[in-house]
């Protein structure tokens, strides 16, 4: 990524789907022998409750991993992780032998709980962002999951007279270090493009290309 002065910028967006999880799982034909495995949160299909003290991770491969945590705690650890603590979640102390005898119920095949998390967490947005209150812009990529909210702005700094205010999650290293940035295009246009990308299951929404193709419609007004 480069700014308007041609300087290379490094922007790291922490994506919950990229969190690495360590856990203990039994051998297929020997439930008394456990092996440590690592996988990304993006391969989790859903979290389910087993009882008051035990819940489980069900992977897209249908592998079920009991975890000695109540449902709400495990749900928050997976879908709202504390990214400031790093990109690895070690569940080995609460998996394996300590939950060996947990009876995990089988759910109907029609149950599918992962859609919203997986769609938003995997979508990367390429955009030209502007530091609020200035004409300082950068090209960057960030995960939709790194954003806490979007809101419309009316401003004379843009060619369209409107913009999108982007508010990043507190644990995310955002491009300007302020927790927010502006996207110089109409809010309704952006929301429609974002919804369309999620509905299609796209992995990337390239707004930079749109800015280049529509220089008189999108972008800031340097005057």
FIPAPA-762287 format. One record per residue: residue number from 1; x, y, z of N, C-alpha, C in turn. Coordinates in steps of 0.001 Angstrom, whole numbers. Layout:
N
+-----+---------+---------+---------+---------+---------+---------+---------+---------+---------+
!  nr !     nxx !     nyy !     nzz !    caxx !    cayy !    cazz !     cxx !     cyy !     czz !
+-----+---------+---------+---------+---------+---------+---------+---------+---------+---------+
! NUM !       X !       Y !       Z !       X !       Y !       Z !       X !       Y !       Z !
...
+-----+---------+---------+---------+---------+---------+---------+---------+---------+---------+
END
This chain:
223
+-----+---------+---------+---------+---------+---------+---------+---------+---------+---------+
!  nr !     nxx !     nyy !     nzz !    caxx !    cayy !    cazz !     cxx !     cyy !     czz !
+-----+---------+---------+---------+---------+---------+---------+---------+---------+---------+
!   1 !     839 !   -1192 !       0 !       0 !       0 !       0 !     880 !    1250 !       0 !
!   2 !     444 !    2271 !    -737 !    1207 !    3514 !    -804 !     277 !    4698 !    -593 !
!   3 !     807 !    5738 !      39 !       4 !    6944 !     205 !     220 !    7864 !    -973 !
!   4 !    -352 !    9082 !    -895 !    -279 !    9988 !   -2041 !    1130 !   10509 !   -2294 !
!   5 !    2030 !   10318 !   -1337 !    3424 !   10716 !   -1525 !    4268 !    9569 !   -2064 !
!   6 !    3636 !    8421 !   -2313 !    4368 !    7281 !   -2838 !    5060 !    6446 !   -1779 !
!   7 !    4800 !    6741 !    -495 !    5438 !    5985 !     576 !    4664 !    4691 !     841 !
!   8 !    5413 !    3627 !    1077 !    4785 !    2342 !    1354 !    4244 !    2321 !    2773 !
!   9 !    2995 !    1892 !    2917 !    2357 !    1813 !    4220 !    2043 !     371 !    4544 !
!  10 !    2213 !       4 !    5790 !    1905 !   -1340 !    6232 !     689 !   -1283 !    7138 !
!  11 !    -365 !   -1959 !    6726 !   -1624 !   -1947 !    7467 !   -2025 !   -3375 !    7782 !
!  12 !   -2113 !   -3704 !    9049 !   -2478 !   -5055 !    9471 !   -3901 !   -5048 !   10000 !
!  13 !   -4761 !   -5847 !    9378 !   -6136 !   -5961 !    9834 !   -6341 !   -7345 !   10418 !
!  14 !   -6624 !   -7436 !   11708 !   -6815 !   -8723 !   12353 !   -8201 !   -9261 !   12029 !
!  15 !   -8233 !  -10429 !   11446 !   -9473 !  -11048 !   11011 !   -9789 !  -12212 !   11944 !
!  16 !  -10968 !  -12223 !   12615 !  -11313 !  -13332 !   13510 !  -11250 !  -14689 !   12834 !
!  17 !  -11546 !  -14762 !   11542 !  -11521 !  -16045 !   10845 !  -10108 !  -16588 !   10677 !
!  18 !   -9097 !  -15714 !   10867 !   -7709 !  -16135 !   10723 !   -7089 !  -16569 !   12049 !
!  19 !   -7825 !  -16461 !   13141 !   -7301 !  -16886 !   14441 !   -6990 !  -18373 !   14394 !
!  20 !   -5814 !  -18745 !   14848 !   -5389 !  -20144 !   14865 !   -5795 !  -20774 !   16191 !
!  21 !   -6401 !  -21952 !   16133 !   -6889 !  -22631 !   17327 !   -6148 !  -23942 !   17511 !
!  22 !   -5639 !  -24182 !   18712 !   -5008 !  -25449 !   19073 !   -5970 !  -26233 !   19957 !
!  23 !   -6117 !  -27528 !   19696 !   -7015 !  -28363 !   20493 !   -6510 !  -29802 !   20492 !
!  24 !   -7047 !  -30601 !   21402 !   -6716 !  -32023 !   21468 !   -7900 !  -32841 !   20955 !
!  25 !   -7623 !  -33751 !   20040 !   -8674 !  -34634 !   19514 !   -8199 !  -36080 !   19591 !
!  26 !   -9129 !  -37031 !   19783 !   -8735 !  -38443 !   19920 !   -8443 !  -39083 !   18569 !
!  27 !   -7658 !  -40157 !   18595 !   -7465 !  -40950 !   17397 !   -8793 !  -41577 !   16997 !
!  28 !   -8921 !  -41880 !   15717 !  -10180 !  -42401 !   15206 !  -10580 !  -43714 !   15867 !
!  29 !   -9633 !  -44594 !   16071 !   -9944 !  -45912 !   16639 !   -9397 !  -46123 !   18038 !
!  30 !   -8998 !  -45029 !   18679 !   -8467 !  -45146 !   20040 !   -8792 !  -43868 !   20797 !
!  31 !   -9930 !  -43862 !   21486 !  -10402 !  -42652 !   22169 !   -9584 !  -42312 !   23402 !
!  32 !   -8613 !  -43153 !   23752 !   -7768 !  -42878 !   24908 !   -6464 !  -42166 !   24522 !
!  33 !   -6226 !  -41998 !   23242 !   -5015 !  -41335 !   22762 !   -5417 !  -40042 !   22063 !
!  34 !   -4813 !  -38929 !   22486 !   -5174 !  -37622 !   21946 !   -3987 !  -36986 !   21233 !
!  35 !   -4300 !  -36227 !   20203 !   -3267 !  -35535 !   19441 !   -3613 !  -34056 !   19346 !
!  36 !   -2584 !  -33241 !   19378 !   -2774 !  -31796 !   19250 !   -2948 !  -31443 !   17785 !
!  37 !   -3972 !  -30637 !   17482 !   -4206 !  -30187 !   16113 !   -4346 !  -28666 !   16109 !
!  38 !   -4041 !  -28057 !   14977 !   -4201 !  -26612 !   14807 !   -5062 !  -26359 !   13579 !
!  39 !   -5980 !  -25406 !   13681 !   -6836 !  -25069 !   12553 !   -7295 !  -23620 !   12703 !
!  40 !   -7704 !  -23019 !   11592 !   -8182 !  -21642 !   11621 !   -9662 !  -21595 !   11997 !
!  41 !  -10074 !  -20495 !   12608 !  -11475 !  -20337 !   13007 !  -12408 !  -20387 !   11812 !
!  42 !  -11906 !  -20090 !   10624 !  -12744 !  -20094 !    9423 !  -13273 !  -21477 !    9069 !
!  43 !  -12672 !  -22552 !    9610 !  -13156 !  -23902 !    9295 !  -14225 !  -24368 !   10280 !
!  44 !  -14571 !  -23527 !   11266 !  -15622 !  -23879 !   12234 !  -16989 !  -23629 !   11608 !
!  45 !  -17864 !  -24623 !   11680 !  -19215 !  -24453 !   11161 !  -20114 !  -23814 !   12207 !
!  46 !  -20063 !  -24326 !   13450 !  -20857 !  -23716 !   14516 !  -20372 !  -24164 !   15889 !
!  47 !  -20834 !  -23431 !   16897 !  -20587 !  -23760 !   18308 !  -21894 !  -24269 !   18883 !
!  48 !  -21846 !  -25327 !   19678 !  -23074 !  -25871 !   20245 !  -22925 !  -26139 !   21734 !
!  49 !  -24022 !  -26085 !   22464 !  -24027 !  -26387 !   23893 !  -24211 !  -27886 !   24097 !
!  50 !  -23424 !  -28448 !   25009 !  -23550 !  -29857 !   25375 !  -24258 !  -29977 !   26722 !
!  51 !  -23762 !  -29243 !   27712 !  -24418 !  -29114 !   29009 !  -23980 !  -27795 !   29626 !
!  52 !  -24259 !  -27571 !   30891 !  -23934 !  -26276 !   31513 !  -22443 !  -25972 !   31539 !
!  53 !  -21615 !  -27016 !   31562 !  -20172 !  -26816 !   31706 !  -19387 !  -27130 !   30444 !
!  54 !  -20016 !  -27755 !   29472 !  -19310 !  -28207 !   28272 !  -20044 !  -27728 !   27020 !
!  55 !  -19279 !  -27268 !   26049 !  -19815 !  -26932 !   24728 !  -18925 !  -27618 !   23697 !
!  56 !  -19157 !  -27358 !   22427 !  -18372 !  -28058 !   21405 !  -18207 !  -27215 !   20162 !
!  57 !  -17080 !  -27423 !   19485 !  -16831 !  -26839 !   18175 !  -17153 !  -27893 !   17125 !
!  58 !  -17971 !  -27538 !   16166 !  -18270 !  -28455 !   15057 !  -17652 !  -27856 !   13802 !
!  59 !  -16682 !  -28565 !   13230 !  -15992 !  -28058 !   12056 !  -16776 !  -28372 !   10789 !
!  60 !  -16436 !  -27702 !    9709 !  -17119 !  -27927 !    8445 !  -16918 !  -29353 !    7947 !
!  61 !  -15865 !  -30006 !    8427 !  -15599 !  -31396 !    8072 !  -16462 !  -32368 !    8883 !
!  62 !  -17295 !  -31808 !    9799 !  -18159 !  -32559 !   10723 !  -17415 !  -33125 !   11929 !
!  63 !  -16123 !  -32836 !   12050 !  -15410 !  -33202 !   13266 !  -15948 !  -32368 !   14422 !
!  64 !  -16303 !  -33028 !   15529 !  -16830 !  -32341 !   16710 !  -15799 !  -32414 !   17827 !
!  65 !  -15478 !  -31263 !   18413 !  -14461 !  -31184 !   19466 !  -15105 !  -30636 !   20731 !
!  66 !  -15359 !  -31497 !   21745 !  -15894 !  -31008 !   23018 !  -14889 !  -30098 !   23713 !
!  67 !  -15400 !  -29075 !   24384 !  -14554 !  -28102 !   25080 !  -15127 !  -27854 !   26468 !
!  68 !  -14273 !  -27878 !   27486 !  -14721 !  -27681 !   28866 !  -14918 !  -26198 !   29165 !
!  69 !  -15819 !  -25580 !   28411 !  -16226 !  -24193 !   28633 !  -17741 !  -24112 !   28453 !
!  70 !  -18426 !  -23274 !   29229 !  -19856 !  -23046 !   28982 !  -20056 !  -22466 !   27583 !
!  71 !  -21231 !  -22654 !   27043 !  -21524 !  -22230 !   25665 !  -21206 !  -20755 !   25418 !
!  72 !  -21681 !  -19866 !   26308 !  -21504 !  -18435 !   26073 !  -20031 !  -18044 !   26042 !
!  73 !  -19244 !  -18654 !   26909 !  -17811 !  -18329 !   26950 !  -17117 !  -18762 !   25675 !
!  74 !  -17399 !  -19995 !   25218 !  -16749 !  -20472 !   23999 !  -17229 !  -19679 !   22787 !
!  75 !  -18503 !  -19350 !   22768 !  -19063 !  -18569 !   21657 !  -18324 !  -17234 !   21521 !
!  76 !  -18098 !  -16549 !   22641 !  -17399 !  -15262 !   22614 !  -15935 !  -15435 !   22201 !
!  77 !  -15303 !  -16512 !   22654 !  -13899 !  -16754 !   22315 !  -13710 !  -16965 !   20816 !
!  78 !  -14721 !  -17567 !   20165 !  -14618 !  -17874 !   18741 !  -15071 !  -16707 !   17876 !
!  79 !  -16237 !  -16126 !   18187 !  -16833 !  -15127 !   17309 !  -16514 !  -13684 !   17699 !
!  80 !  -16011 !  -13469 !   18900 !  -15624 !  -12127 !   19333 !  -14316 !  -12226 !   20117 !
!  81 !  -13253 !  -12706 !   19452 !  -11996 !  -12971 !   20160 !  -11287 !  -11702 !   20600 !
!  82 !  -10489 !  -11831 !   21654 !   -9650 !  -10733 !   22121 !   -8384 !  -10743 !   21279 !
!  83 !   -8403 !  -10024 !   20157 !   -7289 !  -10063 !   19224 !   -6040 !   -9367 !   19753 !
!  84 !   -6221 !   -8563 !   20804 !   -5050 !   -7915 !   21382 !   -4144 !   -8928 !   22071 !
!  85 !   -4696 !  -10109 !   22372 !   -3920 !  -11153 !   23034 !   -3143 !  -12005 !   22038 !
!  86 !   -3305 !  -11728 !   20746 !   -2596 !  -12492 !   19731 !   -3538 !  -13237 !   18818 !
!  87 !   -2955 !  -13941 !   17859 !   -3746 !  -14609 !   16832 !   -3873 !  -16107 !   17079 !
!  88 !   -3571 !  -16592 !   18290 !   -3662 !  -18017 !   18584 !   -4489 !  -18243 !   19839 !
!  89 !   -5429 !  -19189 !   19751 !   -6289 !  -19543 !   20877 !   -5968 !  -20981 !   21268 !
!  90 !   -5383 !  -21178 !   22432 !   -4966 !  -22504 !   22883 !   -6069 !  -23143 !   23730 !
!  91 !   -6743 !  -24136 !   23152 !   -7809 !  -24850 !   23863 !   -7355 !  -26225 !   24350 !
!  92 !   -6062 !  -26505 !   24262 !   -5595 !  -27834 !   24674 !   -5862 !  -28142 !   26157 !
!  93 !   -5815 !  -27137 !   27076 !   -6099 !  -27470 !   28481 !   -7562 !  -27837 !   28735 !
!  94 !   -8465 !  -27459 !   27814 !   -9894 !  -27698 !   28046 !  -10491 !  -28645 !   27004 !
!  95 !   -9627 !  -29355 !   26288 !  -10082 !  -30379 !   25345 !   -9363 !  -31688 !   25672 !
!  96 !   -9698 !  -32744 !   24962 !   -9017 !  -34009 !   25189 !   -9571 !  -34776 !   26365 !
!  97 !   -8687 !  -35217 !   27227 !   -9055 !  -36104 !   28337 !  -10089 !  -35486 !   29272 !
!  98 !  -10040 !  -34174 !   29501 !  -10951 !  -33537 !   30462 !  -12408 !  -33573 !   30001 !
!  99 !  -12633 !  -33806 !   28722 !  -14016 !  -33896 !   28214 !  -14246 !  -35219 !   27480 !
! 100 !  -13419 !  -36195 !   27806 !  -13470 !  -37492 !   27127 !  -14854 !  -38131 !   27199 !
! 101 !  -15548 !  -37971 !   28328 !  -16831 !  -38654 !   28532 !  -18042 !  -37782 !   28196 !
! 102 !  -17803 !  -36623 !   27620 !  -18932 !  -35749 !   27271 !  -19763 !  -36383 !   26157 !
! 103 !  -21071 !  -36378 !   26340 !  -21982 !  -36936 !   25347 !  -22502 !  -35787 !   24476 !
! 104 !  -21953 !  -35687 !   23280 !  -22308 !  -34592 !   22388 !  -23503 !  -34999 !   21533 !
! 105 !  -24609 !  -34259 !   21619 !  -25792 !  -34621 !   20829 !  -25589 !  -34385 !   19340 !
! 106 !  -26218 !  -35207 !   18530 !  -26173 !  -35025 !   17071 !  -27324 !  -34120 !   16657 !
! 107 !  -27025 !  -33087 !   15876 !  -28054 !  -32168 !   15417 !  -28535 !  -32563 !   14020 !
! 108 !  -29719 !  -32119 !   13666 !  -30250 !  -32391 !   12340 !  -29351 !  -31802 !   11267 !
! 109 !  -29304 !  -32455 !   10119 !  -28435 !  -32009 !    9037 !  -28812 !  -30629 !    8513 !
! 110 !  -30060 !  -30216 !    8764 !  -30507 !  -28925 !    8253 !  -29968 !  -27742 !    9044 !
! 111 !  -29414 !  -28025 !   10234 !  -28897 !  -26937 !   11063 !  -27625 !  -26366 !   10434 !
! 112 !  -27605 !  -25057 !   10206 !  -26442 !  -24393 !    9625 !  -26347 !  -23024 !   10267 !
! 113 !  -25378 !  -22852 !   11154 !  -25343 !  -21646 !   11961 !  -24195 !  -20702 !   11619 !
! 114 !  -23395 !  -21044 !   10630 !  -22147 !  -20306 !   10435 !  -22227 !  -19181 !    9424 !
! 115 !  -23321 !  -19052 !    8678 !  -23372 !  -18139 !    7546 !  -22937 !  -16722 !    7817 !
! 116 !  -23553 !  -16061 !    8794 !  -23264 !  -14639 !    9013 !  -21810 !  -14416 !    9388 !
! 117 !  -21294 !  -15238 !   10282 !  -19904 !  -15057 !   10715 !  -18929 !  -15273 !    9555 !
! 118 !  -19118 !  -16377 !    8836 !  -18164 !  -16710 !    7794 !  -18192 !  -15708 !    6642 !
! 119 !  -19369 !  -15222 !    6269 !  -19441 !  -14278 !    5165 !  -18762 !  -12964 !    5511 !
! 120 !  -19054 !  -12424 !    6680 !  -18491 !  -11125 !    7029 !  -17018 !  -11218 !    7367 !
! 121 !  -16612 !  -12326 !    8016 !  -15226 !  -12437 !    8444 !  -14285 !  -12663 !    7269 !
! 122 !  -14744 !  -13322 !    6181 !  -13855 !  -13649 !    5084 !  -13768 !  -12535 !    4044 !
! 123 !  -14682 !  -11573 !    4074 !  -14705 !  -10525 !    3056 !  -13644 !   -9466 !    3326 !
! 124 !  -12754 !   -9268 !    2359 !  -11748 !   -8228 !    2443 !  -12164 !   -7070 !    1534 !
! 125 !  -12011 !   -5857 !    2043 !  -12390 !   -4663 !    1291 !  -11132 !   -3887 !     908 !
! 126 !  -10945 !   -3674 !    -395 !   -9857 !   -2826 !    -889 !  -10443 !   -1443 !   -1132 !
! 127 !   -9854 !    -428 !    -513 !  -10456 !     904 !    -619 !   -9413 !    2005 !    -479 !
! 128 !   -9794 !    3180 !    -968 !   -9016 !    4388 !    -748 !   -9684 !    5104 !     426 !
! 129 !   -9001 !    5142 !    1558 !   -9565 !    5741 !    2764 !   -8914 !    7093 !    3042 !
! 130 !   -9685 !    7982 !    3650 !   -9193 !    9323 !    3981 !   -9244 !    9530 !    5483 !
! 131 !   -8209 !   10169 !    6001 !   -8184 !   10502 !    7423 !   -9227 !   11580 !    7688 !
! 132 !  -10122 !   11367 !    8647 !  -11195 !   12341 !    8912 !  -10665 !   13752 !    9137 !
! 133 !  -11310 !   14719 !    8482 !  -10944 !   16119 !    8653 !   -9758 !   16571 !    7847 !
! 134 !   -9216 !   15674 !    7000 !   -8050 !   16026 !    6186 !   -8239 !   15508 !    4764 !
! 135 !   -7281 !   15809 !    3909 !   -7257 !   15242 !    2558 !   -6181 !   14169 !    2435 !
! 136 !   -5704 !   13652 !    3570 !   -4701 !   12592 !    3572 !   -5373 !   11260 !    3252 !
! 137 !   -4966 !   10612 !    2170 !   -5582 !    9358 !    1755 !   -4535 !    8258 !    1603 !
! 138 !   -4997 !    7013 !    1757 !   -4150 !    5853 !    1512 !   -4983 !    4764 !     856 !
! 139 !   -4303 !    3896 !      96 !   -4917 !    2679 !    -413 !   -4667 !    1575 !     607 !
! 140 !   -5685 !     846 !     998 !   -5473 !    -214 !    1976 !   -6521 !   -1308 !    1816 !
! 141 !   -6261 !   -2427 !    2480 !   -7201 !   -3542 !    2537 !   -7522 !   -3814 !    3996 !
! 142 !   -8786 !   -4085 !    4284 !   -9179 !   -4415 !    5649 !  -10324 !   -5408 !    5607 !
! 143 !  -10466 !   -6151 !    6685 !  -11525 !   -7144 !    6774 !  -12833 !   -6494 !    7210 !
! 144 !  -13945 !   -6932 !    6627 !  -15248 !   -6435 !    7066 !  -15471 !   -6750 !    8534 !
! 145 !  -14850 !   -7831 !    9012 !  -14999 !   -8213 !   10413 !  -14255 !   -7275 !   11351 !
! 146 !  -13355 !   -6431 !   10796 !  -12593 !   -5494 !   11615 !  -13368 !   -4217 !   11899 !
! 147 !  -14551 !   -4084 !   11292 !  -15346 !   -2862 !   11407 !  -16492 !   -3051 !   12400 !
! 148 !  -16653 !   -2083 !   13292 !  -17759 !   -2150 !   14251 !  -19026 !   -1517 !   13705 !
! 149 !  -18876 !    -456 !   12859 !  -20066 !     179 !   12292 !  -19698 !    1103 !   11131 !
! 150 !  -20711 !    1371 !   10288 !  -20603 !    2352 !    9213 !  -21705 !    3384 !    9426 !
! 151 !  -21441 !    4639 !    9049 !  -22494 !    5642 !    9127 !  -22328 !    6661 !    8008 !
! 152 !  -23443 !    7231 !    7527 !  -23372 !    8216 !    6436 !  -22888 !    9566 !    6929 !
! 153 !  -22146 !   10261 !    6070 !  -21664 !   11606 !    6367 !  -22037 !   12548 !    5234 !
! 154 !  -22394 !   13764 !    5575 !  -22572 !   14828 !    4588 !  -21362 !   15737 !    4714 !
! 155 !  -20603 !   15905 !    3620 !  -19362 !   16671 !    3699 !  -19038 !   17314 !    2367 !
! 156 !  -18477 !   18520 !    2414 !  -18087 !   19194 !    1180 !  -16676 !   18814 !     746 !
! 157 !  -16061 !   17880 !    1472 !  -14719 !   17429 !    1103 !  -14751 !   16383 !     -13 !
! 158 !  -15944 !   15870 !    -352 !  -16026 !   14819 !   -1357 !  -16701 !   15312 !   -2627 !
! 159 !  -16450 !   14625 !   -3709 !  -17015 !   15001 !   -5002 !  -18518 !   14762 !   -5051 !
! 160 !  -18996 !   13809 !   -4258 !  -20430 !   13499 !   -4252 !  -21187 !   14254 !   -3161 !
! 161 !  -20438 !   14915 !   -2264 !  -21078 !   15620 !   -1155 !  -21432 !   14724 !      10 !
! 162 !  -21024 !   13464 !     -68 !  -21302 !   12528 !    1026 !  -20164 !   11517 !    1141 !
! 163 !  -20128 !   10845 !    2273 !  -19072 !    9867 !    2523 !  -19569 !    8834 !    3530 !
! 164 !  -18747 !    7817 !    3746 !  -19053 !    6776 !    4729 !  -18023 !    6867 !    5849 !
! 165 !  -18484 !    7009 !    7071 !  -17578 !    6983 !    8224 !  -17442 !    5533 !    8669 !
! 166 !  -16208 !    5050 !    8724 !  -15931 !    3675 !    9117 !  -15339 !    3680 !   10516 !
! 167 !  -15959 !    2929 !   11421 !  -15471 !    2810 !   12790 !  -14920 !    1404 !   12991 !
! 168 !  -13632 !    1306 !   13333 !  -12980 !      16 !   13482 !  -13112 !    -514 !   14918 !
! 169 !  -13073 !   -1845 !   15041 !  -13090 !   -2467 !   16361 !  -11872 !   -2012 !   17158 !
! 170 !  -12032 !   -1949 !   18474 !  -10974 !   -1414 !   19333 !   -9682 !   -2215 !   19242 !
! 171 !   -9785 !   -3538 !   19011 !   -8590 !   -4389 !   19006 !   -7842 !   -4368 !   17682 !
! 172 !   -8381 !   -3659 !   16689 !   -7806 !   -3656 !   15344 !   -6826 !   -2503 !   15163 !
! 173 !   -5726 !   -2779 !   14496 !   -4785 !   -1715 !   14121 !   -5319 !   -1078 !   12836 !
! 174 !   -5923 !      96 !   12964 !   -6535 !     733 !   11809 !   -5508 !    1599 !   11077 !
! 175 !   -5794 !    2009 !    9835 !   -4766 !    2682 !    9016 !   -4259 !    4008 !    9546 !
! 176 !   -5098 !    4767 !   10254 !   -4672 !    6085 !   10737 !   -4418 !    6119 !   12248 !
! 177 !   -4683 !    5023 !   12919 !   -4470 !    4972 !   14362 !   -5463 !    5780 !   15161 !
! 178 !   -6607 !    6103 !   14545 !   -7627 !    6906 !   15226 !   -8895 !    6113 !   15516 !
! 179 !   -8958 !    4890 !   15004 !  -10154 !    4075 !   15190 !  -11223 !    4335 !   14148 !
! 180 !  -10948 !    5252 !   13217 !  -11950 !    5557 !   12200 !  -11285 !    6081 !   10934 !
! 181 !  -12056 !    6025 !    9851 !  -11588 !    6532 !    8562 !  -12812 !    6855 !    7720 !
! 182 !  -12627 !    7665 !    6694 !  -13724 !    8016 !    5800 !  -13527 !    7386 !    4434 !
! 183 !  -14624 !    6919 !    3858 !  -14640 !    6381 !    2509 !  -15454 !    7353 !    1660 !
! 184 !  -14809 !    7984 !     686 !  -15437 !    9093 !     -44 !  -16329 !    8623 !   -1190 !
! 185 !  -17450 !    8019 !    -814 !  -18482 !    7648 !   -1770 !  -19819 !    7655 !   -1032 !
! 186 !  -20939 !    7765 !   -1738 !  -22236 !    7799 !   -1057 !  -22486 !    6542 !    -228 !
! 187 !  -23042 !    6735 !     947 !  -23304 !    5636 !    1874 !  -24183 !    4566 !    1231 !
! 188 !  -25258 !    4979 !     542 !  -26170 !    4010 !     -67 !  -25470 !    3165 !   -1128 !
! 189 !  -24579 !    3782 !   -1893 !  -23816 !    3038 !   -2907 !  -22957 !    1977 !   -2230 !
! 190 !  -22270 !    2387 !   -1166 !  -21376 !    1465 !    -476 !  -22139 !     300 !     148 !
! 191 !  -23236 !     584 !     845 !  -24001 !    -472 !    1507 !  -24558 !   -1462 !     487 !
! 192 !  -24987 !    -963 !    -660 !  -25504 !   -1851 !   -1709 !  -24400 !   -2764 !   -2240 !
! 193 !  -23212 !   -2212 !   -2446 !  -22085 !   -3008 !   -2929 !  -21647 !   -4034 !   -1877 !
! 194 !  -21645 !   -3620 !    -612 !  -21253 !   -4514 !     471 !  -22245 !   -5675 !     590 !
! 195 !  -23531 !   -5375 !     564 !  -24556 !   -6414 !     667 !  -24478 !   -7380 !    -508 !
! 196 !  -24239 !   -6853 !   -1691 !  -24138 !   -7693 !   -2882 !  -22946 !   -8638 !   -2786 !
! 197 !  -21810 !   -8129 !   -2289 !  -20614 !   -8964 !   -2144 !  -20843 !  -10084 !   -1138 !
! 198 !  -21505 !   -9764 !     -25 !  -21774 !  -10788 !     991 !  -22759 !  -11832 !     471 !
! 199 !  -23786 !  -11381 !    -233 !  -24782 !  -12308 !    -762 !  -24184 !  -13266 !   -1787 !
! 200 !  -23202 !  -12787 !   -2542 !  -22542 !  -13630 !   -3540 !  -21476 !  -14529 !   -2925 !
! 201 !  -21149 !  -14278 !   -1646 !  -20083 !  -15039 !   -1006 !  -18709 !  -14633 !   -1493 !
! 202 !  -18573 !  -13388 !   -1961 !  -17286 !  -12907 !   -2463 !  -16258 !  -12822 !   -1345 !
! 203 !  -15002 !  -12970 !   -1701 !  -13927 !  -12838 !    -715 !  -13307 !  -11446 !    -745 !
! 204 !  -13543 !  -10683 !   -1842 !  -12952 !   -9349 !   -1972 !  -13953 !   -8372 !   -2581 !
! 205 !  -14009 !   -7186 !   -2020 !  -14777 !   -6084 !   -2583 !  -13775 !   -4993 !   -2951 !
! 206 !  -13539 !   -4802 !   -4254 !  -12509 !   -3865 !   -4719 !  -13119 !   -2508 !   -5037 !
! 207 !  -13048 !   -1592 !   -4079 !  -13568 !    -244 !   -4282 !  -12528 !     668 !   -4929 !
! 208 !  -11255 !     287 !   -4850 !  -10209 !    1095 !   -5483 !  -10434 !    1154 !   -6990 !
! 209 !  -10800 !      25 !   -7577 !  -11035 !     -21 !   -9018 !  -12208 !     879 !   -9401 !
! 210 !  -13217 !     949 !   -8537 !  -14364 !    1809 !   -8804 !  -13970 !    3279 !   -8775 !
! 211 !  -13096 !    3645 !   -7834 !  -12637 !    5030 !   -7733 !  -11855 !    5426 !   -8992 !
! 212 !  -11027 !    4498 !   -9471 !  -10233 !    4772 !  -10669 !  -11136 !    4900 !  -11896 !
! 213 !  -12170 !    4057 !  -11957 !  -13076 !    4064 !  -13113 !  -14065 !    5227 !  -13079 !
! 214 !  -14284 !    5815 !  -11902 !  -15252 !    6911 !  -11757 !  -14619 !    8102 !  -11030 !
! 215 !  -13589 !    8708 !  -11612 !  -12853 !    9782 !  -10920 !  -13685 !   11031 !  -10647 !
! 216 !  -14754 !   11253 !  -11412 !  -15582 !   12448 !  -11202 !  -16709 !   12219 !  -10205 !
! 217 !  -16897 !   10954 !   -9799 !  -18000 !   10622 !   -8894 !  -17533 !   10285 !   -7492 !
! 218 !  -16419 !    9532 !   -7395 !  -15919 !    9090 !   -6100 !  -14574 !    9725 !   -5783 !
! 219 !  -14315 !    9999 !   -4527 !  -13061 !   10571 !   -4085 !  -13249 !   11901 !   -3391 !
! 220 !  -12155 !   12461 !   -2873 !  -12255 !   13708 !   -2136 !  -12088 !   14898 !   -3068 !
! 221 !  -12584 !   16027 !   -2610 !  -12482 !   17278 !   -3363 !  -11298 !   18065 !   -2810 !
! 222 !  -10196 !   18162 !   -3541 !   -8984 !   18807 !   -3002 !   -9105 !   20323 !   -2863 !
! 223 !  -10140 !   20904 !   -3405 !  -10286 !   22369 !   -3360 !  -10537 !   22851 !   -1939 !
+-----+---------+---------+---------+---------+---------+---------+---------+---------+---------+
END
